[in-house]
């Protein structure tokens, strides 16, 4: 029953063989490149705005936990990608293999949920959270639309990210300060010369 629902949802979202070229191009941009926008933003904020480092440390830990859970699930549950089963249409080259759950979705929603559960009542932070959510939804949609993931791959990626965020928020008061200090120490060792010459912040 669940597999039938997964199939029906996929066929509803997956692009038709005669889908408009601009939609395919847009979906490819979302699936392959949109994820780099929050990554580059995180890197910039860490290097140039030290006040943001605690939330970034949280994001990094949630990503680590959620992707670890995803890897374990992929070893336990093997679900071929839609194009491997000649289902729907495929518009994006991707190696065959296990598709469950989606690592891209897990990654981007780990960022989204961490921001959502940790933002203050500040307009700029709310806008950042909204933009990240839109990016996350577009990435999830595009990977089904282009035929490389099932809807359940996306849904379970979201659930894993949500659980990971909850767990980290629960344990953060016990390990947060030490985590930030460790990550900061590693950063200061690696970027010593950049910090010394004022290229990045201490």
Buried (B, 14 or more C-beta within 10 A) or exposed (E): EEEEEBBEBBEEBBBEEEBEEEBBEBBBEBBBEBBEEBEEBBEEBBBEEBEBBBBBBBBBBBBEBBBEBBEEBBEEEEBBBBBBEEBBBBBBEBEEEBBBBBBBBBBBBBBBBBBBBBBEEEEEBBEBBEBBBEBBBBBBBBBBBBBBBBBBBBBBBBBBBBBBBEBBBEEBEEEBEEBBEEBBEEBEEEBEEBBEEEEBBE
